[in-house]
Amino acid sequence: MTTTTISSGFLLVDKPGGWTSHDVVAKVRNMAGGKVGHAGTLDPMATGLLVLGLGQSTRLLRFVQSFPKTYEATAVFGVATDSLDADGAILDRTPLPVTEEDLASVIGRFTGKIHQMPPMVSARKVEGRRLYELAREGKIVERETRPVDIYDLEILDIAPSDYPEVRFRVVCSTGTYVRTLADDMARALGGRAHLSALRRTRNGSLHVADASSIETIVAAAANGVLPELVVTPSRALEDLPGVVLDPEYVRAVRNGAVIPAASVDAPDGSLVRLLDADALLGVYRVEGATVKAEVVTS
């Protein structure tokens, strides 16, 4: 296998089902060399956009991870599993023949800022242990609900039956559990549900249509053209407002120095991409009359 060390940038992967996010990271690390990280886990069952940071750009992953994410999901209403998805064991089957009108009557409860209970199969930690580790041991522990933002929730299709399959699209904040959202909607209608399919289609302005399959990435690496698939840091962070700096401030930003807020014209507390032409110099935060470095990239 050809290894081409890539010092920075992002790789958009269309993750196949059956792969963990760690599997994808390990595969790409063998081809790209250096550090590789991702901007948000996808469960093995899930497919779709997995954003990988390469080399120095791993320091920027926390910004990409904070951008809204879009998912398309299918839930089976009336069937509960212990993992809230199709990989789990069935706990209960009780007919729940919901209609489009039924769902329309409850989805308003699940938009805006809501609170979710993390599922026992999640990676969230309780007293230093990940929940999925405890679940494997047959343990169920008390968990605190956590706030998430649901920016948009749309029912796409319903296949009518006693156990209807409901397709929906959700735009949500990082940390949202789509499997919990599906089950909570079913609970609001008097039953339970689990996810049978989940696909991430967007992470901020990055779209799965621009992502590459594992096979394409392997072929690119073998032919020495893997860098051609890499997205620039500036493009990956396009959801943050960009400011092209006057030349007098470029050197200061390269050195991580504080610059005046008047040089970026952005709201207090906001994050901005500071650019030299199209090249990303760093991500800074406006703090009162100054702009301070979060991450310097050059």
VEXLUMDREN-990665 format. One record per residue (C-alpha): residue number from 1; residue in three letters; chain; y, x, z negated. Coordinates in Angstrom, 1 decimal. Layout:
+-----+-----+----+--------+--------+--------+
!   i !  aa ! ch !     yy !     xx !     zz !
+-----+-----+----+--------+--------+--------+
! NUM ! ALA !  A !      Y !      X !      Z !
...
+-----+-----+----+--------+--------+--------+
This chain:
+-----+-----+----+--------+--------+--------+
!   i !  aa ! ch !     yy !     xx !     zz !
+-----+-----+----+--------+--------+--------+
!   1 ! MET !  A !    0.0 !    0.0 !    0.0 !
!   2 ! THR !  A !    3.4 !    1.3 !    1.0 !
!   3 ! THR !  A !    6.0 !    1.7 !   -1.9 !
!   4 ! THR !  A !    9.7 !    1.7 !   -1.1 !
!   5 ! THR !  A !   11.8 !    2.2 !   -4.1 !
!   6 ! ILE !  A !   14.7 !   -0.3 !   -4.1 !
!   7 ! SER !  A !   17.5 !    0.6 !   -6.4 !
!   8 ! SER !  A !   19.2 !   -2.8 !   -6.6 !
!   9 ! GLY !  A !   19.2 !   -6.3 !   -5.1 !
!  10 ! PHE !  A !   17.3 !   -9.5 !   -5.4 !
!  11 ! LEU !  A !   14.1 !  -10.8 !   -3.7 !
!  12 ! LEU !  A !   13.6 !  -14.5 !   -3.2 !
!  13 ! VAL !  A !    9.9 !  -15.4 !   -3.4 !
!  14 ! ASP !  A !    8.3 !  -18.7 !   -2.6 !
!  15 ! LYS !  A !    5.7 !  -18.6 !   -5.4 !
!  16 ! PRO !  A !    2.3 !  -20.1 !   -4.5 !
!  17 ! GLY !  A !    0.3 !  -22.3 !   -6.9 !
!  18 ! GLY !  A !   -2.2 !  -20.5 !   -9.1 !
!  19 ! TRP !  A !    0.0 !  -17.4 !   -9.6 !
!  20 ! THR !  A !    1.9 !  -16.7 !  -12.8 !
!  21 ! SER !  A !    5.5 !  -15.4 !  -12.6 !
!  22 ! HIS !  A !    4.1 !  -12.2 !  -14.1 !
!  23 ! ASP !  A !    1.6 !  -11.9 !  -11.3 !
!  24 ! VAL !  A !    4.4 !  -12.1 !   -8.8 !
!  25 ! VAL !  A !    6.5 !   -9.5 !  -10.7 !
!  26 ! ALA !  A !    3.5 !   -7.1 !  -10.9 !
!  27 ! LYS !  A !    2.7 !   -7.5 !   -7.2 !
!  28 ! VAL !  A !    6.3 !   -6.8 !   -6.1 !
!  29 ! ARG !  A !    6.6 !   -3.9 !   -8.6 !
!  30 ! ASN !  A !    3.8 !   -2.1 !   -6.9 !
!  31 ! MET !  A !    5.6 !   -2.4 !   -3.6 !
!  32 ! ALA !  A !    9.3 !   -2.0 !   -4.6 !
!  33 ! GLY !  A !    8.9 !    0.6 !   -7.3 !
!  34 ! GLY !  A !   11.1 !    0.8 !  -10.4 !
!  35 ! LYS !  A !   12.1 !   -2.2 !  -12.6 !
!  36 ! VAL !  A !   11.4 !   -5.8 !  -11.5 !
!  37 ! GLY !  A !   12.2 !   -8.9 !  -13.5 !
!  38 ! HIS !  A !   12.6 !  -12.6 !  -12.8 !
!  39 ! ALA !  A !   15.3 !  -15.2 !  -13.4 !
!  40 ! GLY !  A !   13.1 !  -17.9 !  -15.0 !
!  41 ! THR !  A !    9.4 !  -18.6 !  -15.3 !
!  42 ! LEU !  A !    7.4 !  -20.9 !  -13.1 !
!  43 ! ASP !  A !    4.2 !  -22.3 !  -14.5 !
!  44 ! PRO !  A !    1.0 !  -21.3 !  -12.6 !
!  45 ! MET !  A !    0.7 !  -24.8 !  -11.2 !
!  46 ! ALA !  A !    4.3 !  -24.8 !   -9.9 !
!  47 ! THR !  A !    5.4 !  -23.5 !   -6.6 !
!  48 ! GLY !  A !    8.8 !  -22.6 !   -5.1 !
!  49 ! LEU !  A !   11.7 !  -20.3 !   -5.7 !
!  50 ! LEU !  A !   11.2 !  -17.4 !   -8.0 !
!  51 ! VAL !  A !   14.2 !  -15.0 !   -8.0 !
!  52 ! LEU !  A !   13.3 !  -11.4 !   -8.7 !
!  53 ! GLY !  A !   15.8 !   -8.7 !   -9.7 !
!  54 ! LEU !  A !   15.1 !   -5.2 !   -8.5 !
!  55 ! GLY !  A !   16.1 !   -1.9 !  -10.1 !
!  56 ! GLN !  A !   19.6 !   -2.0 !  -11.6 !
!  57 ! SER !  A !   20.0 !   -5.6 !  -10.7 !
!  58 ! THR !  A !   17.6 !   -6.6 !  -13.4 !
!  59 ! ARG !  A !   20.7 !   -6.4 !  -15.7 !
!  60 ! LEU !  A !   22.2 !   -9.3 !  -13.7 !
!  61 ! LEU !  A !   19.2 !  -11.7 !  -14.0 !
!  62 ! ARG !  A !   20.7 !  -13.4 !  -17.1 !
!  63 ! PHE !  A !   23.5 !  -14.7 !  -14.9 !
!  64 ! VAL !  A !   21.2 !  -16.0 !  -12.2 !
!  65 ! GLN !  A !   19.0 !  -17.6 !  -14.8 !
!  66 ! SER !  A !   22.0 !  -19.5 !  -16.2 !
!  67 ! PHE !  A !   22.7 !  -21.3 !  -12.9 !
!  68 ! PRO !  A !   21.5 !  -24.9 !  -12.5 !
!  69 ! LYS !  A !   18.0 !  -25.3 !  -11.0 !
!  70 ! THR !  A !   16.7 !  -28.0 !   -8.7 !
!  71 ! TYR !  A !   13.1 !  -29.2 !   -8.8 !
!  72 ! GLU !  A !   11.0 !  -31.7 !   -6.9 !
!  73 ! ALA !  A !    8.2 !  -33.1 !   -9.0 !
!  74 ! THR !  A !    5.3 !  -35.6 !   -8.9 !
!  75 ! ALA !  A !    4.2 !  -37.3 !  -12.1 !
!  76 ! VAL !  A !    1.2 !  -39.5 !  -12.6 !
!  77 ! PHE !  A !    2.2 !  -42.4 !  -14.9 !
!  78 ! GLY !  A !   -0.4 !  -43.8 !  -17.3 !
!  79 ! VAL !  A !   -2.3 !  -40.5 !  -17.8 !
!  80 ! ALA !  A !   -1.5 !  -38.2 !  -20.6 !
!  81 ! THR !  A !   -2.8 !  -34.6 !  -20.8 !
!  82 ! ASP !  A !   -2.5 !  -32.0 !  -23.6 !
!  83 ! SER !  A !   -0.3 !  -29.7 !  -21.5 !
!  84 ! LEU !  A !    1.7 !  -32.5 !  -19.8 !
!  85 ! ASP !  A !    0.5 !  -31.2 !  -16.4 !
!  86 ! ALA !  A !   -2.6 !  -31.4 !  -14.3 !
!  87 ! ASP !  A !   -4.0 !  -28.2 !  -15.7 !
!  88 ! GLY !  A !   -4.5 !  -29.9 !  -19.1 !
!  89 ! ALA !  A !   -7.3 !  -32.0 !  -20.6 !
!  90 ! ILE !  A !   -6.8 !  -35.8 !  -20.4 !
!  91 ! LEU !  A !   -5.9 !  -37.3 !  -23.7 !
!  92 ! ASP !  A !   -5.4 !  -40.9 !  -22.6 !
!  93 ! ARG !  A !   -5.6 !  -43.2 !  -19.6 !
!  94 ! THR !  A !   -3.8 !  -46.5 !  -20.0 !
!  95 ! PRO !  A !   -2.5 !  -48.4 !  -16.9 !
!  96 ! LEU !  A !    1.3 !  -48.1 !  -16.5 !
!  97 ! PRO !  A !    2.1 !  -49.9 !  -13.2 !
!  98 ! VAL !  A !    5.9 !  -49.1 !  -13.2 !
!  99 ! THR !  A !    8.2 !  -50.2 !  -10.4 !
! 100 ! GLU !  A !   11.3 !  -48.6 !   -8.9 !
! 101 ! GLU !  A !   13.3 !  -51.2 !  -10.9 !
! 102 ! ASP !  A !   11.6 !  -50.2 !  -14.1 !
! 103 ! LEU !  A !   12.5 !  -46.5 !  -13.5 !
! 104 ! ALA !  A !   16.0 !  -47.4 !  -12.5 !
! 105 ! SER !  A !   16.4 !  -49.1 !  -15.9 !
! 106 ! VAL !  A !   15.6 !  -46.0 !  -17.9 !
! 107 ! ILE !  A !   16.7 !  -42.9 !  -15.9 !
! 108 ! GLY !  A !   20.2 !  -43.2 !  -17.1 !
! 109 ! ARG !  A !   19.0 !  -42.2 !  -20.6 !
! 110 ! PHE !  A !   17.8 !  -38.9 !  -19.1 !
! 111 ! THR !  A !   21.0 !  -37.8 !  -17.4 !
! 112 ! GLY !  A !   23.8 !  -35.8 !  -19.0 !
! 113 ! LYS !  A !   23.2 !  -33.8 !  -22.2 !
! 114 ! ILE !  A !   19.8 !  -34.8 !  -23.7 !
! 115 ! HIS !  A !   17.4 !  -33.4 !  -26.3 !
! 116 ! GLN !  A !   13.9 !  -32.3 !  -25.5 !
! 117 ! MET !  A !   10.9 !  -31.3 !  -27.6 !
! 118 ! PRO !  A !    9.4 !  -28.1 !  -26.2 !
! 119 ! PRO !  A !    5.7 !  -28.7 !  -25.2 !
! 120 ! MET !  A !    3.1 !  -26.7 !  -27.1 !
! 121 ! VAL !  A !    2.2 !  -24.9 !  -23.9 !
! 122 ! SER !  A !    5.7 !  -23.5 !  -23.5 !
! 123 ! ALA !  A !    6.8 !  -19.8 !  -24.0 !
! 124 ! ARG !  A !    9.2 !  -20.8 !  -26.8 !
! 125 ! LYS !  A !    8.7 !  -18.9 !  -30.0 !
! 126 ! VAL !  A !    8.2 !  -20.5 !  -33.5 !
! 127 ! GLU !  A !    8.2 !  -18.0 !  -36.3 !
! 128 ! GLY !  A !    7.6 !  -15.1 !  -33.9 !
! 129 ! ARG !  A !    4.6 !  -16.7 !  -32.1 !
! 130 ! ARG !  A !    4.8 !  -18.2 !  -28.6 !
! 131 ! LEU !  A !    3.8 !  -21.9 !  -28.6 !
! 132 ! TYR !  A !    1.2 !  -21.4 !  -25.9 !
! 133 ! GLU !  A !   -0.5 !  -18.8 !  -28.0 !
! 134 ! LEU !  A !   -0.7 !  -21.2 !  -30.9 !
! 135 ! ALA !  A !   -1.9 !  -24.0 !  -28.5 !
! 136 ! ARG !  A !   -4.8 !  -21.7 !  -27.4 !
! 137 ! GLU !  A !   -5.8 !  -21.5 !  -31.0 !
! 138 ! GLY !  A !   -5.9 !  -25.3 !  -31.3 !
! 139 ! LYS !  A !   -2.8 !  -25.3 !  -33.5 !
! 140 ! ILE !  A !    0.1 !  -27.8 !  -33.2 !
! 141 ! VAL !  A !    3.3 !  -26.9 !  -35.1 !
! 142 ! GLU !  A !    6.5 !  -28.6 !  -35.8 !
! 143 ! ARG !  A !    9.2 !  -27.9 !  -33.2 !
! 144 ! GLU !  A !   12.9 !  -28.7 !  -33.1 !
! 145 ! THR !  A !   14.4 !  -30.5 !  -30.2 !
! 146 ! ARG !  A !   16.8 !  -28.5 !  -28.1 !
! 147 ! PRO !  A !   19.8 !  -29.7 !  -25.9 !
! 148 ! VAL !  A !   19.6 !  -29.4 !  -22.1 !
! 149 ! ASP !  A !   21.7 !  -30.7 !  -19.3 !
! 150 ! ILE !  A !   20.4 !  -33.0 !  -16.6 !
! 151 ! TYR !  A !   23.1 !  -33.0 !  -13.9 !
! 152 ! ASP !  A !   21.2 !  -35.3 !  -11.5 !
! 153 ! LEU !  A !   18.0 !  -37.3 !  -11.5 !
! 154 ! GLU !  A !   16.8 !  -39.2 !   -8.5 !
! 155 ! ILE !  A !   13.6 !  -41.1 !   -7.9 !
! 156 ! LEU !  A !   12.3 !  -40.2 !   -4.4 !
! 157 ! ASP !  A !    9.2 !  -42.3 !   -4.0 !
! 158 ! ILE !  A !    6.6 !  -44.4 !   -5.9 !
! 159 ! ALA !  A !    3.0 !  -44.9 !   -4.9 !
! 160 ! PRO !  A !    2.2 !  -48.2 !   -6.5 !
! 161 ! SER !  A !   -1.0 !  -48.5 !   -8.6 !
! 162 ! ASP !  A !   -2.1 !  -48.9 !  -12.1 !
! 163 ! TYR !  A !   -1.5 !  -45.2 !  -12.3 !
! 164 ! PRO !  A !    1.4 !  -44.7 !  -10.0 !
! 165 ! GLU !  A !    2.5 !  -41.4 !   -8.6 !
! 166 ! VAL !  A !    6.3 !  -41.0 !   -9.0 !
! 167 ! ARG !  A !    8.2 !  -38.4 !   -7.0 !
! 168 ! PHE !  A !   11.6 !  -37.3 !   -8.3 !
! 169 ! ARG !  A !   14.2 !  -34.7 !   -7.9 !
! 170 ! VAL !  A !   16.1 !  -33.2 !  -10.9 !
! 171 ! VAL !  A !   19.0 !  -30.8 !  -11.1 !
! 172 ! CYS !  A !   19.1 !  -29.4 !  -14.6 !
! 173 ! SER !  A !   20.2 !  -26.5 !  -16.8 !
! 174 ! THR !  A !   18.0 !  -23.5 !  -17.6 !
! 175 ! GLY !  A !   15.5 !  -24.3 !  -20.4 !
! 176 ! THR !  A !   14.7 !  -27.8 !  -19.1 !
! 177 ! TYR !  A !   11.0 !  -28.8 !  -19.3 !
! 178 ! VAL !  A !   10.4 !  -31.0 !  -16.3 !
! 179 ! ARG !  A !    7.0 !  -32.0 !  -17.6 !
! 180 ! THR !  A !    8.6 !  -33.2 !  -20.8 !
! 181 ! LEU !  A !   11.2 !  -35.1 !  -18.8 !
! 182 ! ALA !  A !    8.4 !  -37.0 !  -16.9 !
! 183 ! ASP !  A !    6.5 !  -37.8 !  -20.1 !
! 184 ! ASP !  A !    9.7 !  -39.0 !  -21.8 !
! 185 ! MET !  A !   10.5 !  -41.3 !  -18.9 !
! 186 ! ALA !  A !    7.0 !  -42.8 !  -19.2 !
! 187 ! ARG !  A !    7.4 !  -43.1 !  -23.0 !
! 188 ! ALA !  A !   10.6 !  -45.1 !  -22.4 !
! 189 ! LEU !  A !    8.5 !  -47.5 !  -20.4 !
! 190 ! GLY !  A !    5.8 !  -47.8 !  -23.0 !
! 191 ! GLY !  A !    3.3 !  -45.2 !  -21.8 !
! 192 ! ARG !  A !    2.7 !  -41.6 !  -21.0 !
! 193 ! ALA !  A !    2.7 !  -39.3 !  -17.9 !
! 194 ! HIS !  A !    1.9 !  -35.8 !  -16.7 !
! 195 ! LEU !  A !    3.0 !  -33.7 !  -13.8 !
! 196 ! SER !  A !    0.7 !  -33.3 !  -10.9 !
! 197 ! ALA !  A !    3.1 !  -31.2 !   -8.8 !
! 198 ! LEU !  A !    6.3 !  -29.2 !   -9.3 !
! 199 ! ARG !  A !    8.4 !  -27.2 !   -6.9 !
! 200 ! ARG !  A !   11.6 !  -25.3 !   -7.6 !
! 201 ! THR !  A !   13.8 !  -25.7 !   -4.5 !
! 202 ! ARG !  A !   17.1 !  -24.1 !   -5.7 !
! 203 ! ASN !  A !   18.5 !  -21.7 !   -8.3 !
! 204 ! GLY !  A !   22.2 !  -22.1 !   -8.1 !
! 205 ! SER !  A !   23.1 !  -21.5 !   -4.5 !
! 206 ! LEU !  A !   19.9 !  -19.7 !   -3.7 !
! 207 ! HIS !  A !   17.4 !  -21.9 !   -1.8 !
! 208 ! VAL !  A !   13.7 !  -21.8 !   -1.4 !
! 209 ! ALA !  A !   14.2 !  -22.1 !    2.4 !
! 210 ! ASP !  A !   15.5 !  -18.5 !    2.3 !
! 211 ! ALA !  A !   12.6 !  -17.2 !    0.2 !
! 212 ! SER !  A !    9.6 !  -15.2 !    1.5 !
! 213 ! SER !  A !    5.9 !  -15.9 !    0.9 !
! 214 ! ILE !  A !    3.8 !  -13.3 !   -0.8 !
! 215 ! GLU !  A !    2.1 !  -12.6 !    2.5 !
! 216 ! THR !  A !    5.5 !  -11.9 !    4.2 !
! 217 ! ILE !  A !    6.5 !   -9.6 !    1.5 !
! 218 ! VAL !  A !    3.2 !   -7.6 !    1.6 !
! 219 ! ALA !  A !    3.6 !   -7.3 !    5.4 !
! 220 ! ALA !  A !    7.2 !   -6.2 !    5.1 !
! 221 ! ALA !  A !    6.2 !   -3.5 !    2.6 !
! 222 ! ALA !  A !    3.4 !   -2.3 !    4.8 !
! 223 ! ASN !  A !    5.7 !   -2.0 !    7.7 !
! 224 ! GLY !  A !    8.5 !   -0.2 !    5.7 !
! 225 ! VAL !  A !   11.0 !   -3.1 !    6.1 !
! 226 ! LEU !  A !   10.9 !   -4.6 !    2.6 !
! 227 ! PRO !  A !   14.6 !   -3.8 !    2.1 !
! 228 ! GLU !  A !   15.4 !   -6.2 !    4.9 !
! 229 ! LEU !  A !   14.3 !   -9.1 !    2.7 !
! 230 ! VAL !  A !   16.5 !   -8.0 !   -0.2 !
! 231 ! VAL !  A !   19.6 !  -10.2 !   -1.1 !
! 232 ! THR !  A !   22.7 !   -8.3 !   -2.2 !
! 233 ! PRO !  A !   23.8 !   -8.7 !   -5.8 !
! 234 ! SER !  A !   27.1 !  -10.3 !   -4.7 !
! 235 ! ARG !  A !   25.2 !  -13.0 !   -2.7 !
! 236 ! ALA !  A !   22.8 !  -13.7 !   -5.6 !
! 237 ! LEU !  A !   25.7 !  -14.3 !   -8.0 !
! 238 ! GLU !  A !   27.7 !  -16.4 !   -5.5 !
! 239 ! ASP !  A !   27.9 !  -19.2 !   -8.1 !
! 240 ! LEU !  A !   30.3 !  -17.1 !  -10.1 !
! 241 ! PRO !  A !   33.9 !  -17.0 !   -8.7 !
! 242 ! GLY !  A !   34.5 !  -13.8 !   -6.8 !
! 243 ! VAL !  A !   37.7 !  -11.8 !   -7.0 !
! 244 ! VAL !  A !   38.5 !   -9.0 !   -4.5 !
! 245 ! LEU !  A !   40.4 !   -6.4 !   -6.6 !
! 246 ! ASP !  A !   43.5 !   -4.6 !   -5.7 !
! 247 ! PRO !  A !   42.7 !   -0.9 !   -5.1 !
! 248 ! GLU !  A !   44.6 !    0.0 !   -8.3 !
! 249 ! TYR !  A !   41.9 !   -1.7 !  -10.4 !
! 250 ! VAL !  A !   38.8 !   -0.7 !   -8.5 !
! 251 ! ARG !  A !   38.5 !    2.7 !  -10.2 !
! 252 ! ALA !  A !   39.1 !    1.2 !  -13.6 !
! 253 ! VAL !  A !   36.3 !   -1.4 !  -13.1 !
! 254 ! ARG !  A !   33.9 !    1.2 !  -11.8 !
! 255 ! ASN !  A !   34.3 !    2.9 !  -15.2 !
! 256 ! GLY !  A !   33.9 !   -0.4 !  -17.2 !
! 257 ! ALA !  A !   37.6 !   -0.4 !  -18.3 !
! 258 ! VAL !  A !   39.5 !   -3.5 !  -19.4 !
! 259 ! ILE !  A !   41.9 !   -4.9 !  -16.9 !
! 260 ! PRO !  A !   44.7 !   -7.5 !  -17.2 !
! 261 ! ALA !  A !   43.7 !  -11.2 !  -16.8 !
! 262 ! ALA !  A !   46.6 !  -11.6 !  -14.3 !
! 263 ! SER !  A !   44.6 !   -9.5 !  -11.9 !
! 264 ! VAL !  A !   41.8 !  -12.1 !  -11.5 !
! 265 ! ASP !  A !   43.6 !  -15.4 !  -12.0 !
! 266 ! ALA !  A !   40.6 !  -17.2 !  -13.7 !
! 267 ! PRO !  A !   40.3 !  -19.5 !  -16.7 !
! 268 ! ASP !  A !   40.0 !  -18.0 !  -20.2 !
! 269 ! GLY !  A !   36.3 !  -17.5 !  -21.1 !
! 270 ! SER !  A !   35.0 !  -17.6 !  -17.6 !
! 271 ! LEU !  A !   32.8 !  -15.1 !  -15.8 !
! 272 ! VAL !  A !   33.9 !  -13.6 !  -12.6 !
! 273 ! ARG !  A !   32.4 !  -11.3 !   -9.9 !
! 274 ! LEU !  A !   34.7 !   -8.4 !   -9.3 !
! 275 ! LEU !  A !   34.5 !   -7.1 !   -5.8 !
! 276 ! ASP !  A !   35.6 !   -4.1 !   -3.7 !
! 277 ! ALA !  A !   35.5 !   -5.9 !   -0.3 !
! 278 ! ASP !  A !   32.0 !   -7.4 !   -0.3 !
! 279 ! ALA !  A !   30.5 !   -5.0 !   -2.8 !
! 280 ! LEU !  A !   29.9 !   -6.1 !   -6.3 !
! 281 ! LEU !  A !   31.5 !   -3.9 !   -8.9 !
! 282 ! GLY !  A !   30.5 !   -5.9 !  -11.9 !
! 283 ! VAL !  A !   30.6 !   -9.1 !  -13.8 !
! 284 ! TYR !  A !   33.5 !   -9.5 !  -16.2 !
! 285 ! ARG !  A !   34.6 !  -12.1 !  -18.7 !
! 286 ! VAL !  A !   38.2 !  -13.3 !  -19.1 !
! 287 ! GLU !  A !   39.2 !  -13.0 !  -22.8 !
! 288 ! GLY !  A !   42.8 !  -14.0 !  -23.3 !
! 289 ! ALA !  A !   45.1 !  -11.6 !  -21.6 !
! 290 ! THR !  A !   42.4 !   -9.2 !  -20.6 !
! 291 ! VAL !  A !   39.1 !   -9.1 !  -18.6 !
! 292 ! LYS !  A !   36.2 !   -7.2 !  -20.1 !
! 293 ! ALA !  A !   33.0 !   -5.9 !  -18.7 !
! 294 ! GLU !  A !   29.7 !   -7.8 !  -19.1 !
! 295 ! VAL !  A !   27.8 !   -5.7 !  -16.6 !
! 296 ! VAL !  A !   29.1 !   -2.9 !  -14.4 !
! 297 ! THR !  A !   27.1 !   -2.3 !  -11.3 !
! 298 ! SER !  A !   28.7 !    0.7 !   -9.7 !
+-----+-----+----+--------+--------+--------+
